[in-house]
Amino acid sequence: MASLMIESLTKRFGSSIAVDGLDLKVREGELVALLGPSGCGKTTTLRMVAGFLPPTSGRVLFDTEDVTRLPAHKRATGMVFQSYALFPHMTAAQNVGFGLEMRGLGGAERQTKVEEALRLVRLSHLGGRLPRELSGGQQQRVALARALVINPKLFLLDEPLSNLDAKLRAEVRVEIRALQQRLGLTTLLVTHDREEALTMADRLVVMEGGRVRQIGSPRELYDAPQDAFVADFVGRCNILSGRRENETGFRTESGLVLPVDTAPNERDNANAFALRPERIAIQPGANGDLNGAVEAVTYLGSQTEYHVRIGREVFVVIQQTPGADEPLAALKPQDQVSLAWDRKAPRLVPQTSL
Amino acid sequence: MTLAEGMRGKGGASAKAASPGTALLVLPACLLVLGLLIGPMLLMFRISLNQFSPTQLMIEAFSFGNYARAAADPYYQEIILTTLGMALLCTALTLVIAFPAAYWLGRLQSRWKSLVVIATLFPLLVGNVVRSAGWMALFTREGLINTALLKAHLIGEPLTLMYTPKAVVFGIIAVVLPYMILTIASVIESIPRDLEDAAANLGASGFSQFWRVILPLSAPGVAAGSILVFVLCMNTYATAVLLGGPRFKMMAPAIFDQFVRGNNWPMGATLAFMLLAVTMSFTIFGSIAFARRYRAR
């Protein structure tokens, strides 16, 4: 395993710029996720690291080796494609053995390694099947085994879970993460799914318009976003425009003053108030500082989501679903409620940091 | 992947069984084939069993004597071997020339793609006779190529280009190339690009990507294109006559000679069926061998 260093990497397609001066270091054994909406440059970045696309400028280094001009087939990265890209005319075992074959590894030794890799993904019994005879989840595991068996310097995952159904996705997410940690794989993961990024990554890179918005641990990005875009992209968030009133309050554009401990929570040029829905407490009855009316109650099973209107602002509140006999369980639209939160919970951020 | 599989993959609804009444839709086509292909062929086969006399022309008979005579005659043996050799050579050369172009076309992502496809088809708009006549102007002793080479003092005396098997090979390839290119390109188009990236990612050089991934996966297109081209080559007429000259003989012109010049319908019909038999057996054996190599894993 190697570390990955990306230095002011830039890719232009004609007049449009897909990746704009990206700097990133992935330490050995670390899993870093590139997260962003489609067209943010995350996949282009991954393709440049794999060697499928030549960068317009900038450098890519594996450890201290500059691989910027090295063709893809000499880079020794192991990639799992969104489509899995299994060779349809080869069996699962042949797919897994392909990379070893390309490295000139012969008969018995190759077979041993293929069997080992298939065992790692619990597919030993299906090595003789063609990809079309395997389920989506099994195909995905063949793709994993195929990428790992070559002992790659770098493990690259391009939206690896997007073709799986929701239940399987949650399982495989945990499985890949466990494997990655056990084998100490230096991994670059590309995803547009924030849950995937938050659960799997050691560090997240939120990208937009070819540039990095923020880099940090999932917790840092979730709790202390740099700007409103990041706050909104890594999770649900109440974002209200306005300005700081004083040390203990933020005035929204509609004139509502919201309690916040501004000193530690304020970023430069802050003009938005960001607060996660689960940090808001809701009480029946209009007997608090912030009173409003319920607009909607959405039952989500373990959680319940309330939309509460205070003046011209609507707050999203997410709470553990109350027991059937608790007072909250009886809440319905038009009911009066009061909201409250810890003054340290909100963040004051700029709408954009770019 | 067959067309049917592709359609099933895209929309389940399209896979629903056709109602019995829709079977009638194939009736006109079937009638046409029965009346204008199968019927005449049966008639031809009957004629091939008749006998020929220079004075009475055709005599009713029922014998395979014509087949035995043609098969034993060194003259016809040579024509059959020439035809088969030309067809195999032209098919192989066409495949080699067409594959890179087909790959490029199949991978082309441009809004001009349909124009490129039309340009590929364009040679087919020019009839074989017109095209070959044009080549005659190019290839004769006083033709453009010889004149240019002589003027440039690259050669001392004119080259013999016309009326050689080489001229016929070039002529045939120019005719059949579009069929091969378009057949293979449509299969290449259906091979996901990711597969090449995946192969590269696993350490495959450009050549290995081609040899281990692209070529095996385009096998159905290679097979279909080769069969199509082989059959066209076996039945070459105008190109063989116009560029090969009077002494170069292939089957189709020989059959024409028997019917029209010799008035020998029984022998013409016999040769026609021999051509059909050789073409079909090579096509079928070729397909089986190919299927064994690529489809059985």
Interface residues (C-beta under 8 A of the other chain):
Chain A: A50 G51 F52 P71 A72 H73 K74 R75 A76 T77 G78 M79 F81 S83 A85 L86 F87 P88 H89 M90 T91 F98 G99 M102 R103 L130 R146 A147 I150
Chain B: P192 D194 L195 D197 A198 A199 A200 N201 L202 G203 A204 S205 S208 R212 V213 P216 L217 Y294 R297
